[in-house]
């Protein structure tokens, strides 16, 4: 009897310890994938010198990773549903770690670009499956806290990339920005092996269980869209238009293929669910707005307020720091008060912050910019945690990987779209040339860009309120 009681008493403690190891591994995976997105940008000048290459060639070091993640993240999530999430997450971590070492040792630019594409493939699995496996590692009542932790680590990785990259390049050279991933990747593999539940191989592990044709079509469509939005560094020429048309045609073929597939990659009727379809749409809209803060901030702070580079960097880092600090508390609030309610609160805070940025004149100084940015980014942390929690709680275990991949994809597409569209809005509103624009023109461009951002947040808020009203009517 004592033995039975002892075993019963220790089981919850063992489960709690295992959950902590698992969450640590998932959080580190998310940190590494986000770090890979932001750390290479600062290395482009050093890479151009090291390989004697033009900027148009060197930018593929960034684009290869972005395209790989964007094109493959949904397929990676669905493949995890079919062959086992733990197995594929460990494979993604191993590929990411090995590709990071290959990046550091690359003797030519094109081998570096190929290694970055492989690194992005590993990151796609890490992003999608970290979120999917959080639901297996913790009880449903603590899902919000787990999503908050993963959101925090994603924000930390994005914010840390430029400063860490600059420090490593200055002290050790450009290979160090890739070598730093190797010990961290090994640590994530050890933590995942120790803490993640083994899980069962999905019953659909037959050839029909994975939609290879749909995955290929979606990957090509997303790659065409991402290229259309990123090539030309803000310009939009014939090549961009052709790629965008290719993406639209590809989307049509993908929808047709999914209707005919025996086991589709994405069940399109799922998007009619207000929580899922609305969650994906709001995630893309909000990410578009958040990218606007990263584009507009440096120009406004330097050209309009006259801050030097060090102060600009310090001011711009406030937003990501607030997001990182707000993630875990937002998760606890989602667990306590409900994800739907916190989604609306977060979007309301973002609307208030973006509206404030349209009204405060430059004469109020840097505090007038940082205050609304703090409100906007804190609202973003609440929204992202609550929205991810609501979407992941809605879906069954058998499709959790695919849905997590779609959540990450919607965010990625928002960031890509924001970089292009909101950047173009800011440039046009500032007079067309940001380099030669007067301080007053840049300030005006900032206000117009955030007015457009506030309008987008209003659309997202309307989607959230409509979804909440439908849920109430169904109860």
N, C-alpha and C positions, 0 to 999 in steps of 0.2 A: 504493500500500500504506500509506504514511504517513497519507494522508488517511483511509483506512478505519479504521486503528488509532486515529487521533485522534477520529474520529466515535464509534467504539465506546467510547473512554475517557470522552468528554464526555457520552454519553447518560445513564448512571446519575446523573451529577451534575445534569444538567438535570431528570431525573425527580424527584430528591430535592428540588431547589429548588421544583419545581412542587407537590410534595406538601406542602411547608412552607407555601406560599402558600394552598393549598387548605385545609389544617387551620386556618390562621389565620382564613380566612373562615368556616369552619364553626363554629369556637370562638366567634367574635364573634357569629354568628347565634344560637347557643345562649345566650350571655350576654344579648343583647338581649331574646330571648323570655322568659327567666326574670326579667329586670329588670322587664319589663312586668307580670309577675304580682304582684310585691311592692312596687313603688314607689308605686302609687296609693293604697294603704291609708292611708298617713300624711297624704295630702292631703284626706281626706274632711272634716275640720272646716273647712279653708280653702275647699273647694268649697261646703260648705253656706252659709257666709257670703257668698261671691262671688255665688252664684246665688239666695240667699234661699230655699233649699230645705230640706225636712225630711230627716232622716237616712235614712228609708225610701226616699226618691227618690235621694239621693246615693249610696247603697250600690250602685246599678246601674252606677256607673262601674267598680266592681270586678267585679260579677257579669257584666256584658256581656262583658268580656274572658275571664273564666273559662269562661262558657258557650260562647262562640265556639270557644275552643281545645278544650275537652272534646268538644263535639259534632262538630267537623269534622276532628280530627287524623287519624283513621283514613282518612277519605275523601281528605284531602289527600295522605297517603302513597301510597294506591292510585292516585290520579290521576297522581302523579309517576311511578309504574311504567308508566303507559299513555302519557302524552304526553312524558315525559322529565324526569328528576329535576332536572337542572341548570336547565332552562328554568323549571320550577315553583318551584324554590328562589329563583331570581332574581326571579320574579314576586312571591313572598311577601315577599322583602326590600323590593322596591319598594313594595308595598302597605303594609307595616308602616311604612316611612319616611314615605310620603305621609300615612297616617292619623295618625302622630304629630304632623306639622305641623298637620293639621286639628284634632286635639285641643287643641293649644296656642292655636289661633285661634278655637275654638268660641265663638259669641256666646250660646249657650243650653245649658242642662244636657242637654236631650234630643239636641241635635246632638253634644255631647261623648260621650254614651252610644253614639250610632250610630257615631261615629268609633272609639270603643274596641272595638266589635264588629268593625269592619273591621280594626283593629289585631290583634285576636285571630285573625282569619282568616289574616292574614299570618304570625302567630306559629305557628299550627298547621302551616303548610307548613314554616316554619323549623325547628321542633322535630323533625318527622318526617323531613324530608329531610336535615337535617344528620347525623343518626345513620345514615341509609341510605347517604349518599354517602361517609361515612368509610371504608366497606368498599371503595370504588372508588379512594379517594385514597391508601391505604397498602397495603402487602403484608399478606397474612393473618397473617403472623408478628408484625406490629406492630399488629394490630387492638385488642388489649387496651390498649396505650398510647394509641391514638386515642380509645377509649371513655373511658379515664380522664381525658383532657384535656377531652372534652365534658362529662363528669360534674362535673369541677372548675369549669368555666365556668358550668354550671347552678347549682351551689352558690354560687359567687361572686355571680351575679346575684341569687339569692334573698336572700343575706345582705346584699348591698350596698344593696338597694332602700330599706329604711326609713331608714337613716342618710343615704344620698345624697339621698333625697327630702326629708328634713327640712332638710338643709343648703341645697338649692336653693330650697325654699319660703321659708325664712327670709331668704335673700339676694336672690332674684330673683322670687319669687311662684310660684303654682302652675303657670302655663304652662311654666316651666322644666323640670319633671319630664318633660314630653313633648318639648320642644325638644331635650333632650340626646340623644334617640334619632336625630335627623336626621343630624348629622355621623357618628355611629357607624354608622348604617345605610348611608350613602354609602360609608364605608370598607369595610364588609362586602361591598357590591356590587362594589366595585373588586377586592377580594381574591378573591372568588368568580369573577369574570370572568377574572382572570389565572391562577388556579390550578386550578380545577375542570375535569376532562376533559369534552369536549363530549358524549360519550356518543352512543348511537344511540337513535332513536325506537323505542319498543317495538313488536314486531310486532303486538301486539293493539290498535293504535291505531284500530280500527274501532269503530262505535257499541256493539258487544257487549262491547268490552274494558273498559268501565267500567260498573259496576252502579249506575246512578243511583237506581233505586227502593230498593235496599238501603242506599245511602248516606243517602238522605233519611230512611228509617225509623230507621236507627241514630242519625242526628243528633237526631231528635225524641225518641227514647228516652233518649239520654244527656242531652239538655237537660232533660227532665222529671225524671230522677234527680238531676242537679246542683241543680236548683231545689228539689226535695224536701229535699235535704240542707242547703241554704244559707238558704232563706227562713225568717224568724223568729228568726235569730241564736241558734240552739240550742234554741228551742221547737219543738214538733211538734204542729201543729193539724190541722184537717180539710183545709185546703188542702195541707199537706205529705203527708197520707195519700192524698189524691186524686192528687197528682202521682206518688207512689210507685207507686200502682196503675196509673196510666197508663204508667209506665216498664215495669212487669212485663208489661202487655198488649202494649206496643210490642216488648218483647224476644221475646215469642212470635210476633208477626207477622214480626219480622226473621228469626228462625230458619226459619220457614216459607218466607219469600221467598228466603232463601239456598239452601235445598234445591232450589228450582225455577229459580233463575237460571242462564242459560247461562254467564256468567262472574261468579261471585259475588264480592262485596267481600271476604268472609272465607270461606275454605274451612274449614267447621266440623270436618272430619276432621283438619285440621292441629292442632287443639287436643288431639287424643289423643296427639300426640307429647309425650313426657315433658319434653323440653327446652323446647319452645315453650309448651305449656299450663302446665307447672309454673313456667316462667319468668315468665309473665304473672301467675299467681296469687301467687307469692312477691313480685313487684314491688308488687302492690296491698297485700298484707299489711304489708310493710315500710314503705311510704309511710304507711299508717295509723298505725303506731307512731311514725314520725318526726314526724308532725303532733302527736302527743300531747306530745312534748318541747317543741314551740313553744307549745302551749296551757298546759300545766301549769307550765312553768318560771317565767314572769313572776309568776304568782299565788303560787307557793310561795316564791320568793325575796323577794318584797315582804311578803306577809301572814304567812308563817311565820318567815322568817329576819330580817325587818325591814330589808332593804336599801333604800336610796333609789333613785330612778328611774335615775340615772346608773350606779350599780353593777349594777342589774338588767339594764340594756341591755348592759353590758360582759360580765356573766356569761352572758346568753343568746346573745351573739355567739360564744362559745367553740365551740359545736357546729358552726355553719356554717363557721367558720374551719378547724376540724379536718377537716371534710368536704372543703373546698377544697384543703387542703394534702395530703390523703391520696389524692386522685383519681389523679394521675399515677403515684406510686409503686405504687398498687394495680394500675394498668394494666400496669406492667412485671412485677409479680409474677404477674399472670394470664398474660402471654405466656410467662413462664419456667416456672411450676409447673402451669399448666392452670386454666381458668376454673372447672371443676366443683369442684376442690379448694378454690380461694379462696372460692367461694360458701359452702361449708360453714364455712370459717374465719371469714368475715365474719359469718354468722348466729350462730355460736358466741360471737363477741365481743359481738354485740348482746344475746344471751340473758344473758350474764354481766353486762353493764352494766345492763340493765333489772332483773335480779334484785337487784343491789347497791342500786339505788334503792329497793327495797322493804324493805331491812333496816337502812339507816343512819339513826339518829335525828337530829332537827334539832339536838341539842346538839353534834353534830360540826361544825356550821358549813357555810359555803358550799363548802369544799373537798370535803366528803362528797357534795355534789351534782355539782360540776364534774368530779371524777374519773370517776365512772361515765358521765357524759355524754360525756366524751372517748372512753372505751372504746366506748360505743354508736355514736357518730357515725363513729369510725374504722372500726368494723365495717360500718356502713352504706356507707361509701365503697368498702370492699372488695367487699361484696355487689353493689352497684349496678354497678360496673365489670365484675366477673366475670359477673354475670347477663346484662348487655347484650351482652358479648362472646360468651357461649355461645349466646344466642338468634340474634344476627346471623350468627354463623359457621355456624349450622345451616341457614339458608334460602338458596334460590337467588337469583340476581341479579334475576330477573323479578318477585319479590314482596317485595323488600327494603324498599321504601318503605312498603307496607302493614304489614309486621311491625314496622318502626320506629315507625310510628304507633300500633300496638297496645301496644308497650312504653311509649311516652309516655302513652297513654291509661290504662293500668293504674296508672301512677304518679299521674296526675291524679285518677283515681277514688279511689285510696287517700287522697290528701290531702283530697279533698272529704269522704269518709266519715269520716276521722279527725277533721276539724274538727267534724263533727256528733256522731258516736257517742262518740268519746273525750272530747269536751268535755262531753257529757251524763253519761258515767260519772264524770268528775271532779267535776262539779257535784253529782250525787246522793251520791257518796261523801263530799263535804265538808259535807253537810247541806242541800243544795238552793239556798242563796244564797251565792255566792262573796263578794259585797260585805260581808255581815254575818257571815261565818263566822269562828270563833275560829282563832287560829294552829294549835292542836292539831288542829282539824277539817280545815284545809287540808293539814297534814302527813299526816294519815290518808288524805285523798282522793288525795294524790300517791302514797302507797304502794299503794293499791288500784288506781289507774289503771295504774301500772307493773307491778303483778302481772298485770293483764289484758294489758298489752303483752308481758310475758314469755311468757304463754300463746300469744299470736298468733305470736311468734317461734318458739316450740317447734313450732307447726303448720308454719310455713315450713321449719324445719330438717328436719322429718319428710318433707316433700315433696322437699327437696333430696337427702336420704339415699336415699329410695326411687328417685328418678331416677337417681342414681349407681349403685345396685344393678342397675337394669334395664340400664343401659349396659354394666356388667361382664358381665352374663349374655348379652348379645348379642355380645360380643367373642369 
